[in-house]
Amino acid sequence: MGAIIFFSFLFFMLLGIPVAVAIGLASYVVLVKEGMPLLVMVQRMFAGTDTFPLIAVPFFILAGDLLAKGKVSEKLVDFADAIFGFLKGGLSVVCVLASMFFAAISGSGAATTAAVGTPLIPELKKKGYDEATSAALIAASGTIGVVIPPSVPMILYAVIADQSVEKLFIGGFLPGLLMGLMLITIAIRHAYKNNYPKGSPFSVKNVIKTFKEAIWGILTPVIILGGIFTGIFTPSEAAVIAVNYSLLVALFVYKDMKLKDVFDIICRSAITMSVVMFIIATSSILSWVLAYYSIPTAIANGVLSLSSNKYIIMLLITLIIVIAGVFMETASALIILTPVFLPLVREIGVDLVHFGLIIVVGLAIGMITPPVAINLYVASTVTGLPIEKITKSILPFMLGLLVVLLLLVYIPLFF
């Protein structure tokens, strides 16, 4: 039965059918073959989306879009530049730090890439930085957007694996910081190799000035994450608060957005969310079919028959995750792979929160690996450069992130 599902899904994908529809059709083929009532599909689609934690997803997407559109990202970039811009290659450091900070607001890799790339790309070009490498760095930094909380993929994983969103959020900080440090190290090395210029001299006065201007953006993750970790509100409530705060800042503080803009952003976010929810709905059918025929258990037994070594098994799983990220969108791959691997990782004694971080980081790297590389497409749109040119410069950053992923797999700190 597993072979029928796999080859049906592959066949529909090769026909160019959207992933969500291909998932549903592959499940449909199995149900028809087995003579099961098709009402099961409707029931499972509703059941899969009728989960309270999923309420947070559309609101975090909307909050990220609102902040990316306004001046918050520009103010954060100016503040980071005031602190680190004086270094050789300082703007590269600013790229990564601004992405890490915006990641703590948006929960989206594409939103992080767009928000940081829009104000920084012209400045990097003006200062003589290589445009393709700069675009690649911003795209790679955007992957941190789904690792440092809040994170939409982590919420999806928590729902599927029945794990704590708060624990996943807490665990996401260290991998996110390691990814940032790795990218900064590679960027500084590249800056010295190409003799990039230093920025403006460090000025305490400028730091204070830009801090005052950026304070509203800086308070965003403090309010969101502080409220979650102190127990003042749940992640779902935090997502709604993030939207309200973003609207307050955009409409009444920076005054860089009009009500018409808000309506357009809500429509765009609704389209994004509808795609995500449709993937969740059709994947719920697939998950039910897999569980009904005990396919994940069979896969677990098959892998364990090859090797009982925990580290070899985790290497194989990680390799599959990374390959899946190359060909599939993050949410789709996460929703498909999680129920398949859960029995196996339980069997070998891997903490499920730890595994959640591994699968999120592994799939995040897929955001910069063509053909399905959403961050590269966003960077290409922002810069106007062909995606092929940016892809050539992404390799060192991608390799650095793979090293971080392996460290996360084999040095499971706090788990």
NORHU-V12961 format. One record per pair of residues at least 24 apart in sequence whose C-alpha atoms are under 10 Angstrom apart, sorted by sequence separation. I is the first residue (numbers start at 0). J is the second residue. D is the distance in whole Angstrom. If there is no record, write none. Layout:
i = [I/I]
j = [J/J]
d = [D/D]
//
This chain:
i = [4/73/76/112/113/116/146/147/148/316/3/4/72/75/76/94/112/113/115/116/146/147/219/333/368/3/72/75/93/94/111/112/115/145/146/147/218/219/332/333/367/368/111/112/114/146/147/148/316/332/367/1/72/91/112/113/143/146/147/216/316/333/0/3/72/90/94/109/111/112/143/146/147/215/216/219/329/330/333/367/368/71/90/108/111/112/145/146/215/313/329/332/367/108/110/111/112/143/144/147/312/313/366/0/90/91/108/109/111/112/143/146/215/216/312/329/330/364/365/0/90/108/109/111/142/143/215/329/332/364/67/107/108/110/111/143/215/313/324/328/329/364/66/88/107/108/109/140/143/309/312/324/327/328/329/90/106/107/108/109/142/143/313/325/329/364/67/91/106/107/108/142/215/309/310/317/320/321/324/325/328/329/363/364/63/66/67/76/88/90/102/106/107/108/140/215/309/320/323/324/325/327/328/63/66/72/76/80/94/98/102/105/106/107/139/140/308/309/319/320/321/322/323/324/325/326/327/361/63/65/75/76/88/94/97/98/101/102/103/104/105/106/107/139/299/303/307/309/317/320/321/322/324/325/326/360/361/364/63/64/72/73/77/91/95/98/99/102/103/106/107/212/295/298/299/302/313/316/317/320/321/324/325/360/62/63/67/68/72/73/76/77/91/94/95/98/99/101/102/103/105/106/107/108/140/295/297/298/299/300/301/316/319/320/321/322/323/324/325/326/327/329/361/62/63/64/67/71/72/73/76/90/94/95/97/98/99/100/101/102/103/104/105/106/107/108/139/140/295/296/299/300/303/317/318/319/320/321/322/324/325/326/327/328/329/360/361/60/61/62/63/66/67/70/72/73/74/92/94/95/96/97/98/99/100/102/103/104/105/106/107/294/295/296/298/299/303/313/317/320/321/324/325/326/327/328/329/360/361/59/60/63/64/65/66/67/68/69/72/73/91/95/98/99/102/103/104/105/106/107/137/294/295/296/297/298/299/317/320/324/325/326/327/328/359/59/60/63/64/67/68/72/73/91/94/95/98/101/102/103/104/105/106/136/289/293/295/296/297/299/300/322/324/325/326/358/58/59/60/63/64/67/72/94/99/100/102/103/106/136/295/296/299/321/324/325/357/360/59/62/63/66/67/70/95/99/102/106/286/290/295/299/323/324/356/357/64/68/99/136/282/285/286/289/290/357/56/60/64/67/136/281/282/285/286/289/296/357/358/63/279/282/283/286/287/356/357/278/279/282/283/286/356/133/278/281/282/285/286/354/132/276/277/278/279/280/281/353/354/357/169/275/279/283/353/168/274/275/278/279/132/278/354/353/165/168/169/349/353/168/353/354/129/350/353/128/165/166/349/352/164/165/351/129/350/128/165/349/128/129/168/127/128/127/128/165/103/126/127/164/165/126/164/126/149/164/103/126/148/99/102/149/148/149/99/148/99/149/99/96/99/154/321/98/154/95/96/321/95/96/94/95/149/95/96/92/95/96/317/92/94/95/149/317/94/149/59/60/92/93/59/60/91/92/95/314/317/59/91/92/94/313/56/58/91/92/55/56/57/89/91/92/314/55/56/88/91/92/313/314/55/56/90/91/313/56/89/90/53/56/88/89/91/310/55/56/88/91/310/54/55/87/88/90/53/86/87/88/89/52/53/88/52/87/88/53/86/87/91/52/53/88/90/52/88/89/90/51/87/88/89/90/50/87/88/89/90/50/86/87/88/89/48/86/87/88/89/47/85/86/87/47/52/85/86/104/84/85/86/104/83/84/85/86/103/104/105/83/84/85/86/101/104/105/83/84/85/100/101/103/104/81/83/84/85/100/103/104/80/81/82/83/101/102/103/104/80/81/82/100/101/104/81/82/100/103/104/155/159/80/81/82/103/81/81/82/83/81/82/155/159/80/81/82/80/81/78/79/81/82/159/77/78/81/82/77/78/80/81/78/79/77/78/79/77/78/76/77/78/105/75/78/79/104/74/75/77/78/74/77/78/105/74/75/76/104/74/75/73/74/75/78/73/74/75/71/72/74/75/104/71/74/75/70/71/73/74/71/72/71/70/71/71/66/66/71/156/159/160/59/66/155/159/59/62/65/66/69/158/159/58/61/62/65/69/71/152/153/156/160/55/56/57/58/59/60/61/62/63/64/66/67/70/71/152/155/156/159/160/55/56/58/59/62/63/66/69/70/151/152/155/159/54/55/58/59/61/62/65/66/69/153/52/53/54/55/57/58/59/61/62/64/65/68/69/152/156/160/171/52/53/54/55/56/57/58/59/60/62/63/66/71/152/155/156/159/170/171/174/178/52/55/56/58/59/62/65/66/70/170/174/51/52/54/55/58/61/62/65/69/70/71/145/167/168/171/54/57/58/69/70/167/170/171/175/69/70/166/167/170/171/174/68/69/166/167/68/163/164/167/168/171/162/163/167/171/161/162/65/69/160/161/68/160/68/162/157/65/156/157/160/65/68/156/64/156/157/65/153/156/61/64/65/155/156/64/154/62/153/156/61/62/64/65/152/153/156/61/64/152/60/61/63/153/61/62/152/153/189/58/60/61/152/153/57/60/61/151/152/59/60/150/186/58/61/146/152/185/186/57/58/60/61/146/152/185/57/60/184/146/182/183/57/58/145/146/182/185/57/145/181/182/184/56/57/182/142/143/145/146/181/182/57/142/145/178/181/182/56/57/144/180/181/56/142/143/108/142/143/178/179/181/141/142/178/181/53/141/142/177/178/180/139/142/178/179/139/141/142/177/178/53/141/174/177/178/139/140/177/48/138/139/175/47/48/138/139/174/177/47/48/174/177/48/49/142/44/47/48/135/141/142/174/44/47/48/141/174/44/45/46/47/138/140/141/173/44/45/47/48/138/139/44/45/47/138/139/141/43/44/46/47/137/138/141/42/43/44/45/46/137/138/174/41/43/44/45/47/135/136/138/139/173/40/41/43/44/47/134/135/137/138/173/40/42/43/44/134/137/138/42/43/136/170/40/41/43/134/135/170/40/43/134/135/170/39/40/43/133/134/40/131/134/39/40/131/134/39/133/134/134/131/135/138/130/134/131/135/136/23/27/30/130/131/134/135/139/19/23/26/108/131/134/135/138/139/19/22/25/26/29/131/132/133/134/135/136/137/139/140/19/20/21/22/23/24/26/27/109/131/132/135/136/139/143/19/20/22/23/26/27/30/108/120/124/130/131/132/134/135/138/139/142/18/19/22/23/25/26/29/130/131/132/133/134/135/136/18/19/21/22/23/24/25/26/117/121/131/132/133/135/136/139/140/17/19/20/21/22/23/24/26/27/112/113/116/117/120/121/131/132/135/136/139/19/20/22/23/26/112/116/120/130/131/135/18/19/22/26/109/111/112/115/116/117/118/129/132/18/109/110/112/113/116/117/132/108/109/112/113/116/117/108/109/111/112/115/116/109/110/113/114/109/113/108/109/112/4/4/4/1/0/1/0/1/0/1/2/0/1/0/1/1/1/18/22/18/19/18/22/18]
j = [28/97/100/136/137/140/170/171/172/340/28/29/97/100/101/119/137/138/140/141/171/172/244/358/393/29/98/101/119/120/137/138/141/171/172/173/244/245/358/359/393/394/138/139/141/173/174/175/343/359/394/29/100/119/140/141/171/174/175/244/344/361/29/32/101/119/123/138/140/141/172/175/176/244/245/248/358/359/362/396/397/101/120/138/141/142/175/176/245/343/359/362/397/139/141/142/143/174/175/178/343/344/397/32/122/123/140/141/143/144/175/178/247/248/344/361/362/396/397/33/123/141/142/144/175/176/248/362/365/397/101/141/142/144/145/177/249/347/358/362/363/398/101/123/142/143/144/175/178/344/347/359/362/363/364/126/142/143/144/145/178/179/349/361/365/400/104/128/143/144/145/179/252/346/347/354/357/358/361/362/365/366/400/401/101/104/105/114/126/128/140/144/145/146/178/253/347/358/361/362/363/365/366/102/105/111/115/119/133/137/141/144/145/146/178/179/347/348/358/359/360/361/362/363/364/365/366/400/103/105/115/116/128/134/137/138/141/142/143/144/145/146/147/179/339/343/347/349/357/360/361/362/364/365/366/400/401/404/104/105/113/114/118/132/136/139/140/143/144/147/148/253/336/339/340/343/354/357/358/361/362/365/366/401/104/105/109/110/114/115/118/119/133/136/137/140/141/143/144/145/147/148/149/150/182/337/339/340/341/342/343/358/361/362/363/364/365/366/367/368/369/371/403/105/106/107/110/114/115/116/119/133/137/138/140/141/142/143/144/145/146/147/148/149/150/151/182/183/338/339/342/343/346/360/361/362/363/364/365/367/368/369/370/371/372/403/404/104/105/106/107/110/111/114/116/117/118/136/138/139/140/141/142/143/144/146/147/148/149/150/151/338/339/340/342/343/347/357/361/364/365/368/369/370/371/372/373/404/405/104/105/108/109/110/111/112/113/114/117/118/136/140/143/144/147/148/149/150/151/152/182/339/340/341/342/343/344/362/365/369/370/371/372/373/404/105/106/109/110/113/114/118/119/137/140/141/144/147/148/149/150/151/152/182/335/339/341/342/343/345/346/368/370/371/372/404/105/106/107/110/111/114/119/141/146/147/149/150/153/183/342/343/346/368/371/372/404/407/107/110/111/114/115/118/143/147/150/154/334/338/343/347/371/372/404/405/113/117/148/185/331/334/335/338/339/406/106/110/114/117/186/331/332/335/336/339/346/407/408/114/330/333/334/337/338/407/408/330/331/334/335/338/408/186/331/334/335/338/339/407/186/330/331/332/333/334/335/407/408/411/224/330/334/338/408/224/330/331/334/335/189/335/411/411/224/227/228/408/412/228/413/414/190/411/414/190/227/228/411/414/227/228/414/193/414/193/230/414/194/195/234/194/195/195/196/233/172/195/196/233/234/196/234/197/220/235/175/198/220/172/175/223/223/224/175/224/176/227/178/176/179/234/401/179/235/178/179/404/179/180/179/180/234/181/182/179/182/183/404/180/182/183/237/405/183/238/149/150/182/183/150/151/182/183/186/405/408/151/183/184/186/405/149/151/184/185/149/150/151/183/185/186/408/150/151/183/186/187/408/409/151/152/186/187/409/153/186/187/151/154/186/187/189/408/154/155/187/190/409/154/155/187/188/190/154/187/188/189/190/154/155/190/155/190/191/157/190/191/195/157/158/193/195/158/194/195/196/158/194/195/196/197/158/195/196/197/198/159/195/196/197/198/158/196/197/198/199/158/196/197/198/159/164/197/198/216/197/198/199/217/197/198/199/200/217/218/219/198/199/200/201/216/219/220/199/200/201/216/217/219/220/198/200/201/202/217/220/221/198/199/200/201/219/220/221/222/199/200/201/219/220/223/201/202/220/223/224/275/279/201/202/203/224/203/204/205/206/205/206/279/283/205/206/207/206/207/205/206/208/209/286/205/206/209/210/206/207/209/210/208/209/208/209/210/209/210/209/210/211/238/209/212/213/238/209/210/212/213/210/213/214/241/211/212/213/241/212/213/212/213/214/217/213/214/215/212/213/215/216/245/213/216/217/213/214/216/217/215/216/216/216/217/219/216/219/245/330/333/334/234/241/330/334/235/238/241/242/245/334/335/235/238/239/242/246/248/329/330/333/337/233/234/235/236/237/238/239/240/241/242/244/245/248/249/330/333/334/337/338/234/235/237/238/241/242/245/248/249/330/331/334/338/234/235/238/239/241/242/245/246/249/333/233/234/235/236/238/239/240/242/243/245/246/249/250/333/337/341/352/234/235/236/237/238/239/240/241/242/244/245/248/253/334/337/338/341/352/353/356/360/235/238/239/241/242/245/248/249/253/353/357/235/236/238/239/242/245/246/249/253/254/255/329/351/352/355/239/242/243/254/255/352/355/356/360/255/256/352/353/356/357/360/255/256/353/354/256/351/352/355/356/359/351/352/356/360/351/352/256/260/351/352/260/352/261/355/351/260/351/352/355/261/264/352/261/354/355/264/352/355/261/264/265/355/356/265/355/264/355/358/264/265/267/268/355/356/359/265/268/356/265/266/268/358/267/268/358/359/395/265/267/268/359/360/265/268/269/359/360/268/269/359/395/268/271/356/362/395/396/268/269/271/272/357/363/396/269/272/396/359/395/396/271/272/359/360/396/399/272/360/396/397/399/272/273/398/359/360/362/363/398/399/275/360/363/396/399/400/275/276/363/399/400/276/362/363/329/363/364/399/400/402/363/364/400/403/276/364/365/400/401/403/363/366/402/403/364/366/367/402/403/279/367/400/403/404/366/367/404/276/366/367/403/276/277/367/368/403/406/277/278/404/407/279/280/373/276/279/280/367/373/374/406/277/280/281/374/407/278/279/280/281/372/374/375/407/279/280/282/283/373/374/280/281/283/374/375/377/280/281/283/284/374/375/378/280/281/282/283/284/375/376/412/280/282/283/284/286/374/375/377/378/412/280/281/283/284/287/374/375/377/378/413/281/283/284/285/375/378/379/284/285/378/412/283/284/286/377/378/413/284/287/378/379/414/284/285/288/378/379/287/378/381/287/288/379/382/288/382/383/384/382/386/389/382/386/384/388/389/277/281/284/384/385/388/389/393/274/278/281/363/386/389/390/393/394/275/278/281/282/285/387/388/389/390/391/392/393/395/396/276/277/278/279/280/281/283/284/366/388/389/392/393/396/400/277/278/280/281/284/285/288/366/378/382/388/389/390/392/393/396/397/400/277/278/281/282/284/285/288/389/390/391/392/393/394/395/278/279/281/282/283/284/285/286/377/381/391/392/393/395/396/399/400/278/280/281/282/283/284/285/287/288/373/374/377/378/381/382/392/393/396/397/400/281/282/284/285/288/374/378/382/392/393/397/281/282/285/289/372/374/375/378/379/380/381/392/395/282/373/374/376/377/380/381/396/373/374/377/378/381/382/374/375/377/378/381/382/376/377/380/381/377/381/377/378/381/285/288/289/288/288/289/289/292/292/293/294/293/294/294/295/297/298/327/331/328/331/331/335/332]
d = [8/9/10/10/9/10/9/5/7/8/8/7/8/8/10/7/6/9/9/9/5/5/8/7/8/7/9/8/9/9/9/6/8/9/7/8/10/8/9/8/7/9/9/8/9/9/8/9/9/10/9/9/9/9/7/8/10/7/5/10/9/10/8/10/7/8/10/8/8/5/10/6/8/9/9/10/10/9/8/9/8/9/10/8/5/8/9/9/9/10/8/8/7/9/8/8/10/9/8/10/9/8/10/10/8/8/8/7/8/8/6/9/10/8/9/9/9/10/9/10/7/5/8/6/9/9/7/6/10/7/9/8/5/8/9/10/10/9/10/8/7/10/9/10/8/7/8/10/7/9/9/10/9/10/9/9/10/9/4/9/9/7/9/10/7/7/10/9/9/5/6/10/8/10/9/10/9/9/7/8/8/8/9/8/9/8/8/10/10/9/9/5/5/9/8/9/6/7/9/5/10/8/8/9/8/9/7/10/9/8/8/7/5/9/9/7/8/8/10/9/9/9/7/7/8/8/9/9/10/9/9/10/8/10/10/9/9/9/9/8/8/8/10/9/8/8/8/9/8/9/5/9/7/5/10/9/8/9/7/8/9/8/9/10/8/9/7/6/7/8/10/9/10/8/7/8/9/10/8/6/6/4/8/9/8/4/10/9/6/8/8/9/7/8/7/6/8/9/4/9/10/6/9/9/7/10/10/8/9/9/10/9/9/6/9/10/8/7/8/8/10/9/10/6/7/9/6/9/6/10/7/9/6/10/9/6/9/9/7/7/9/9/9/5/7/10/8/9/7/8/6/8/9/10/9/10/10/7/8/9/5/8/9/6/10/9/7/10/8/9/7/9/7/9/9/8/9/10/10/9/9/10/9/6/9/8/6/8/7/4/7/10/5/9/9/5/9/10/7/10/7/8/6/6/6/8/9/7/9/8/7/10/10/10/10/9/9/9/9/6/8/5/7/7/6/5/7/8/5/9/10/8/7/9/9/8/8/10/9/9/7/6/9/8/10/6/7/10/6/7/7/8/8/9/7/8/7/9/7/6/9/9/8/8/10/10/8/6/9/10/9/9/10/6/9/9/10/7/7/6/9/5/10/10/9/9/8/8/9/9/6/7/8/9/8/7/7/9/8/10/8/8/8/9/9/7/8/10/8/8/8/10/10/9/9/9/10/10/10/9/8/10/7/8/9/10/9/9/9/9/8/10/10/8/9/8/10/7/10/9/8/10/8/9/9/8/7/8/8/6/9/6/9/9/6/10/6/10/8/9/9/10/10/10/10/10/10/8/8/10/9/7/7/10/8/9/10/8/8/9/9/10/10/7/9/9/8/10/9/9/9/10/10/9/7/8/7/9/9/8/10/7/9/9/7/9/10/9/9/9/10/10/7/7/8/9/9/8/8/9/8/7/7/9/9/10/10/8/9/10/9/8/9/7/8/8/8/10/9/10/7/9/9/9/10/9/7/10/6/9/10/8/8/10/10/9/7/9/9/9/10/7/9/8/9/9/8/10/8/9/8/8/9/6/9/8/8/7/7/9/10/10/10/10/10/10/10/9/9/10/10/7/8/10/6/10/6/7/7/9/8/9/10/7/9/10/9/10/9/7/7/8/9/8/8/8/6/8/7/10/10/7/9/10/7/9/10/8/9/7/7/5/8/7/7/10/10/7/10/8/7/9/10/7/8/9/10/9/8/6/8/9/8/6/6/7/8/10/10/6/6/7/10/8/4/8/10/9/9/5/7/9/8/5/6/9/7/4/9/9/10/5/5/9/10/10/10/8/6/5/9/9/6/9/9/8/6/9/9/8/5/9/10/8/9/8/5/9/8/8/10/8/9/9/9/10/9/9/7/10/9/8/7/8/8/9/9/10/10/9/7/9/8/8/9/9/10/6/6/9/9/10/5/10/9/9/8/9/9/10/9/9/6/7/10/9/9/9/9/8/9/10/5/9/6/6/9/9/9/10/8/8/10/10/7/8/9/7/8/8/9/9/9/9/9/8/6/6/10/5/9/10/8/9/9/9/9/9/7/10/7/8/8/9/9/10/9/8/8/5/9/9/10/9/10/9/9/9/10/10/10/8/7/9/8/10/9/9/10/10/8/9/8/8/10/8/8/10/7/7/9/10/10/9/9/9/9/9/9/10/10/10/9/8/6/8/7/7/7/7/8/9/5/6/8/6/9/8/9/10/7/7/9/4/5/8/9/5/6/8/6/9/9/10/6/7/8/6/10/7/8/9/7/9/9/7/7/7/10/8/8/9/8/8/9/9/7/9/9/9/9/8/9/10/10/10/8/9/8/9/6/5/10/8/7/6/10/8/7/8/9/8/10/8/7/6/9/8/8/8/9/10/10/10/10/9/9/10/10/9/7/6/9/7/9/6/9/7/8/7/10/8/9/7/10/10/8/10/9/7/9/9/7/8/7/9/9/7/9/10/8/10/9/9/10/9/9/9/10/8/8/7/8/9/10/10/8/7/10/7/10/7/8/10/9/8/10/10/7/9/8/10/9/9/9/8/8/7/7/10/10/9/9/9/9/9/9/7/10/10/10/6/7/10/10/6/8/10/10/10/9/9/9/9/9/8/9/7/8/7/10/8/9/10/9/7/7/8/10/7/9/10/9/9/7/6/6/8/6/8/8/9/9/8/9/10/10/8/10/8/10/7/9/8/7/10/6/8/9/9/9/10/7/9/9/8/10/5/9/8/9/9/9/7/6/8/9/10/9/9/9/10/9/7/9/10/8/8/8/10/6/10/9/10/7/9/8/10/9/7/8/6/9/9/9/7/10/7/9/10/10/8/9/7/9/10/10/7/6/8/10/8/9/8/5/10/7/7/10/10/8/8/9/9/9/9/8/7/8/8/9/7/4/10/5/5/8/10/7/6/8/8/8/6/10/10/8/8/9/9/9/9/10/9/9/6/10/9/9/10/8/10/9/9/9/6/6/10/10/7/10/6/10/8/10/5/10/8/7/9/9/9/9/9/9/9/9/9/7/8/6/7/6/9/9/8/9/10/9/7/9/9/9/9/10/9/7/10/10/10/9/9/10/9/8/10/7/9/9/10/10/10/8/9/10/6/7/8/9/8/8/9/6/7/8/10/9/8/10/9/10/10/9/9/9/9/8/10/10/9/9/9/10/10/9/9/10/9/8/6/7/6/7/6/10/6/8/10/5/6/9/8/8/9/10/10/5/9/9/5/9/7/9/10/5/6/7/10/5/8/9/8/9/9/9/9/10/8/8/9/6/9/10/8/9/10/10/8/5/10/10/7/10/10/10/8/7/10/9/7/9/9/10/9/8/9/9/8/8/6/7/8/10/8/6/10/8/7/7/6/7/7/10/9/9/10/7/7/9/10/9/9/10/10/10/10/10/10/10/6/9/10/6/10/6/10/8/5/7/7/7/8/7/9/10/7/10/8/9/9/9/10/7/7/10/9/9/9/9/9/10/9/8/9/8/7/9/10/10/6/8/9/9/9/8/9/8/7/7/9/10]
//
